[in-house]
Amino acid sequence: MLIREILPDDREKYNEQVSHVTQSYEWGEFKAQTGLKLVRLGKFEEEKLLYGFQLTLHSIPGGYKIGYLPRLADISPEIFETITKIGVENNCLFIKIEPDIVSSETEKIKTIEENAKKFNITFLQAKPILPPHTLILDLTKPEEEILRSMHEKTRYNIKVSQKNGVRVRLGGNADDLSIFLNLQRQTARRAGFSAHADSYFLTMREILKEKGMFYQLIAEIDKPPGYVTPTDKSIASLFFKKNALPLSSIILFRFKDTLYYPYGGSTLEFREKMANHAIHWAAIQLGKKLGCKQYDFWGCLGDNPDQRDPWYGFHRFKLGFGGKLVNYCDSYDIVFHPKIYSMFNRLNDLRFRLLRLKNLIGL
């Protein structure tokens, strides 16, 4: 048995072993290109890869690092030992682990917590980074059956979008990505969240697209007669190239048999055209065409959500497409410096509150 670095020649074997796009070899390459340190290891029996995982290391003030290990399918004692060694060697404040295990798999969760007790570590339930709940739509069913399983209003709005001349196309070039970036910024300002820098998406597209893992969809209409173009000339140039007005755009990831919807943006203009419904119906059709078995909406609010929650509108919209609710188990932090960790969490909570206030007031 040998635990060693996953090499480029191991790419296919590695991808066969992992279960989520954020553990894919290509996702690791993308994250490394953004400037993060990547650790990607596998356990081998001669040439056979038994398991593999990757985590990223993020530098913070004080000379510490934070490790992040998303959607790990299994956490054996051996993996705990390896992760702990990585944390010590890299002076990590903590390493966050988000298992790819649903909350109903109680025996697996119990095993994780029991395995952690075998090591002299502080192992705490913690706030997740990836959404702890999602909706997953079965794409193996015929389109007619998928439509029937949707909420009546969602199905109606898809028809409205078709009657209103909304068309959806694949984005393919830099201008198309600029459309998404602009629409996402509009959505971020309205919803009060922070979007990644443009360079993040440019790097993402560059690395994932050539592997067939990155897709962009754009929902647009013909520019209405007399439409007044926004004063931002760079945006106007995008509108006029094809005499079309983009209303919505989403980015999709494809990995194995799943099509994921992690990012989207839309304008408030012409909301009655129902472009957001059109674009997700097109995404569902794209997923079927690509041979995917499920469409993962990436995140929702879970069971019995509070209607006052600022994300309730997004949740209700996604719920209308008829996906099955999936609840992941808790996230965990392996903590190496408990006192500093406690202080870090207090400061980080304050930072997020200030950042949300800044976004809400448009600074």
C-alpha positions in Angstrom: 0.0 0.0 0.0 1.3 3.4 -0.9 -0.2 6.9 -0.4 1.3 9.4 -2.9 0.5 12.4 -5.1 -1.9 11.9 -7.9 0.0 12.5 -11.2 -1.4 13.6 -14.5 -1.3 10.1 -15.8 -3.6 9.1 -12.9 -6.3 11.6 -14.0 -8.8 9.1 -15.3 -8.4 6.6 -12.5 -8.7 9.4 -10.0 -11.9 10.8 -11.5 -13.5 7.4 -11.5 -13.0 7.2 -7.7 -14.4 10.6 -6.7 -18.1 11.5 -6.5 -18.5 15.3 -6.9 -17.3 17.9 -9.4 -15.4 19.8 -6.6 -13.3 16.7 -6.1 -12.6 16.2 -9.9 -9.0 16.5 -11.2 -10.0 19.4 -13.4 -11.6 21.3 -10.5 -8.3 21.0 -8.7 -6.4 22.3 -11.7 -8.8 25.3 -11.8 -8.3 26.1 -8.1 -4.6 25.8 -8.4 -4.6 28.3 -11.3 -6.4 30.8 -9.0 -3.3 30.8 -6.8 -4.3 28.3 -4.1 -2.0 25.5 -3.0 -3.5 22.1 -4.0 -2.9 18.8 -2.2 -4.1 15.8 -4.2 -3.3 12.3 -2.9 -4.3 8.7 -3.5 -3.9 5.3 -1.9 -2.5 2.8 -4.4 -2.1 -1.0 -4.3 0.5 -1.4 -7.0 -1.1 0.4 -10.0 -4.7 0.3 -8.7 -6.0 3.4 -7.1 -8.1 2.6 -4.1 -9.2 6.1 -3.2 -8.2 9.7 -3.8 -9.0 13.2 -2.6 -7.9 16.7 -3.0 -7.9 19.8 -0.7 -6.9 23.4 -1.1 -4.9 25.5 1.3 -5.9 29.2 1.9 -3.5 31.6 3.5 -4.8 33.9 6.3 -3.1 36.6 8.4 -0.8 35.4 11.1 1.0 32.8 9.0 -1.7 30.2 9.2 -3.6 28.4 6.5 -7.1 27.0 6.2 -7.6 23.7 4.5 -10.8 23.0 2.6 -11.9 19.5 1.6 -15.3 19.5 -0.1 -17.6 16.5 -0.8 -15.4 13.7 0.3 -17.3 10.4 -0.1 -15.6 8.5 2.7 -13.4 9.4 5.7 -11.5 6.3 7.0 -9.0 6.4 9.8 -6.3 6.4 7.2 -7.7 9.5 5.6 -8.0 11.2 9.0 -4.3 10.4 9.7 -3.3 11.8 6.3 -5.3 14.9 6.6 -4.0 15.6 10.1 -0.5 15.2 8.8 -1.2 17.7 6.1 -2.6 20.2 8.6 0.4 20.0 10.9 2.9 20.3 8.0 1.2 23.3 6.6 0.5 25.1 9.8 -3.2 25.0 9.3 -5.6 26.7 11.8 -8.2 24.1 10.8 -9.2 21.9 7.8 -12.9 22.0 6.9 -14.4 18.8 5.6 -17.7 18.6 3.9 -18.7 14.9 3.4 -20.6 13.8 0.3 -22.9 11.9 2.6 -26.6 12.6 3.1 -28.1 13.2 6.5 -30.1 9.9 6.4 -26.9 7.8 6.2 -26.6 7.7 10.0 -24.2 4.7 10.1 -21.7 6.5 7.8 -21.9 9.7 9.9 -21.5 7.7 13.1 -18.4 6.0 11.6 -16.8 9.3 10.7 -17.2 10.6 14.2 -15.9 7.4 15.7 -12.9 7.5 13.4 -12.1 11.0 14.5 -12.0 9.9 18.1 -9.2 7.5 17.3 -6.9 10.6 16.9 -5.9 13.2 19.4 -7.6 16.0 17.4 -10.4 18.6 18.0 -13.2 17.6 15.6 -16.1 20.0 15.6 -19.4 20.4 13.7 -19.0 23.6 11.7 -20.6 26.0 9.2 -20.6 24.7 5.7 -19.3 26.5 2.6 -21.2 24.5 0.0 -25.0 24.5 0.5 -26.1 21.8 3.0 -29.3 21.2 1.0 -30.0 20.8 -2.7 -32.6 19.7 -5.1 -31.8 17.0 -7.6 -34.0 16.3 -10.7 -34.1 12.9 -12.3 -33.1 13.3 -16.0 -33.7 9.7 -16.9 -37.4 10.3 -17.2 -38.9 11.4 -20.6 -39.3 15.2 -21.0 -43.1 14.9 -20.8 -42.9 13.2 -17.5 -40.4 15.8 -16.1 -42.8 18.5 -17.2 -45.7 16.8 -15.5 -43.8 16.5 -12.2 -43.2 20.3 -12.1 -45.3 22.7 -10.2 -48.2 23.8 -12.3 -47.0 27.5 -12.2 -43.5 26.5 -13.3 -44.9 24.5 -16.2 -47.1 27.5 -17.2 -44.2 30.0 -17.0 -42.2 27.8 -19.4 -45.0 28.1 -21.9 -45.2 31.8 -21.3 -41.5 32.2 -22.1 -42.0 30.3 -25.4 -45.0 32.5 -26.3 -42.9 35.6 -25.5 -40.2 34.7 -27.9 -37.5 33.8 -25.3 -34.8 31.8 -27.0 -31.9 30.0 -25.2 -28.5 29.5 -26.7 -25.1 28.1 -25.7 -22.5 30.7 -24.8 -19.3 30.2 -26.6 -17.0 33.2 -26.5 -15.6 36.0 -24.3 -18.5 38.3 -25.1 -20.9 35.7 -24.0 -19.1 35.2 -20.7 -19.2 39.0 -20.2 -23.0 38.8 -20.6 -23.1 36.4 -17.7 -20.8 38.5 -15.6 -22.9 41.6 -16.0 -26.1 39.8 -15.2 -24.6 38.1 -12.2 -23.4 41.5 -10.9 -27.0 42.8 -11.2 -28.3 39.8 -9.3 -25.6 40.1 -6.6 -26.5 43.8 -6.0 -30.2 43.0 -5.7 -29.8 39.9 -3.4 -26.9 41.3 -1.3 -24.3 38.7 -2.0 -20.7 39.0 -3.2 -19.7 37.5 -6.6 -16.3 36.2 -7.5 -14.0 38.4 -9.5 -14.3 38.2 -13.3 -10.9 36.5 -13.5 -12.2 33.6 -11.4 -14.8 32.8 -14.1 -12.4 33.4 -16.9 -10.0 30.8 -15.4 -12.8 28.4 -14.7 -14.0 28.6 -18.3 -10.5 28.2 -19.7 -9.8 25.0 -17.8 -13.1 23.3 -17.6 -14.6 24.0 -21.0 -12.0 22.1 -23.0 -12.8 19.0 -20.8 -16.5 19.2 -21.6 -17.3 20.3 -18.0 -18.3 23.9 -18.5 -21.4 25.2 -20.2 -23.0 28.6 -20.4 -26.6 29.2 -21.4 -28.0 32.6 -22.4 -31.8 33.4 -22.6 -32.5 36.4 -24.8 -35.2 38.2 -26.8 -35.1 40.4 -29.8 -34.3 44.0 -28.8 -37.8 45.6 -28.6 -38.4 48.7 -30.8 -37.6 51.9 -29.0 -35.6 50.1 -26.3 -33.3 52.5 -24.5 -29.9 51.1 -24.2 -28.2 51.3 -20.7 -25.7 54.1 -20.4 -22.8 51.6 -19.8 -21.4 51.5 -23.3 -19.6 48.2 -22.8 -22.9 46.6 -22.0 -24.6 48.3 -24.9 -22.1 46.8 -27.4 -23.0 43.3 -26.3 -26.7 44.0 -26.8 -26.3 45.4 -30.3 -24.1 42.7 -31.8 -26.9 40.4 -32.5 -29.8 42.8 -32.0 -30.7 40.7 -29.0 -31.3 41.6 -25.4 -29.9 39.0 -22.8 -32.3 38.5 -19.9 -30.7 35.6 -18.0 -27.5 33.5 -18.1 -26.3 30.5 -16.1 -23.1 28.5 -15.8 -23.4 24.7 -15.6 -20.8 22.0 -14.7 -20.9 18.5 -16.0 -19.2 15.7 -14.2 -19.9 12.0 -14.7 -23.7 11.6 -14.9 -24.6 15.0 -13.2 -25.2 18.4 -14.6 -24.8 21.1 -11.8 -26.2 24.6 -11.7 -23.9 26.7 -9.5 -24.1 30.2 -10.9 -26.7 32.4 -12.5 -27.7 36.0 -13.1 -30.6 37.9 -14.6 -32.0 41.3 -15.1 -35.2 42.8 -13.6 -36.1 44.1 -17.1 -38.9 42.1 -18.9 -39.5 39.7 -16.0 -42.8 38.9 -17.5 -41.0 37.1 -20.3 -40.1 34.3 -17.8 -36.5 34.0 -19.1 -35.3 32.2 -16.0 -37.9 29.5 -16.5 -36.9 29.1 -20.1 -33.2 28.8 -19.3 -33.6 26.0 -16.7 -35.9 24.1 -19.0 -33.2 24.4 -21.7 -30.6 23.2 -19.1 -32.7 20.2 -18.3 -32.9 19.4 -22.0 -29.1 19.9 -22.4 -28.5 17.5 -19.5 -30.6 14.9 -21.2 -28.8 15.4 -24.5 -25.4 15.1 -22.8 -26.5 11.8 -21.2 -26.6 13.1 -17.7 -28.9 11.2 -15.2 -29.5 14.1 -12.8 -29.7 17.9 -12.6 -28.3 19.3 -9.4 -29.6 22.8 -8.5 -26.6 23.1 -6.1 -28.4 24.6 -3.2 -31.8 25.3 -1.5 -33.1 26.1 2.0 -34.1 22.6 3.0 -37.2 21.4 4.8 -39.8 23.9 6.0 -37.9 27.1 5.1 -38.6 30.4 6.6 -40.5 32.6 4.1 -38.7 35.6 5.5 -35.3 34.2 4.6 -33.7 36.4 1.9 -33.0 33.2 -0.2 -36.6 32.0 -0.1 -37.4 33.3 -3.5 -34.5 31.3 -5.1 -35.6 28.3 -3.1 -39.2 28.5 -4.3 -38.2 29.0 -7.9 -36.0 25.9 -7.9 -38.6 23.8 -6.0 -41.0 24.5 -8.8 -39.0 22.2 -11.2 -39.9 19.1 -9.2 -36.5 18.0 -7.9 -36.0 15.8 -4.9 -34.7 17.4 -1.7 -31.3 16.2 -0.6 -29.9 17.1 2.8 -26.2 16.6 3.4 -24.7 15.7 6.8 -22.9 18.2 8.9 -19.7 19.8 7.9 -16.7 19.4 10.3 -13.6 21.3 11.2 -10.4 19.5 12.3 -9.0 22.2 14.6 -5.2 22.5 15.2 -5.2 25.7 17.3 -8.5 25.9 19.3 -8.0 29.3 20.9 -7.1 31.1 17.7 -9.8 29.2 15.9 -12.4 30.6 18.3 -11.2 34.1 17.8 -11.0 33.6 14.0 -14.7 32.5 13.9 -15.8 35.6 15.8 -13.9 37.9 13.5 -15.1 36.1 10.4 -18.7 36.3 11.5 -18.3 40.0 11.9 -16.6 40.3 8.5 -19.5 38.5 6.8 -22.1 40.8 8.5 -20.2 43.9 7.4 -19.8 42.5 3.8 -23.5 41.7 3.6 -24.4 45.2 4.8 -22.0 46.7 2.2 -23.6 44.7 -0.6 -27.1 45.6 0.5 -26.4 49.4 0.5 -24.5 49.1 -2.8 -21.0 50.2 -1.7 
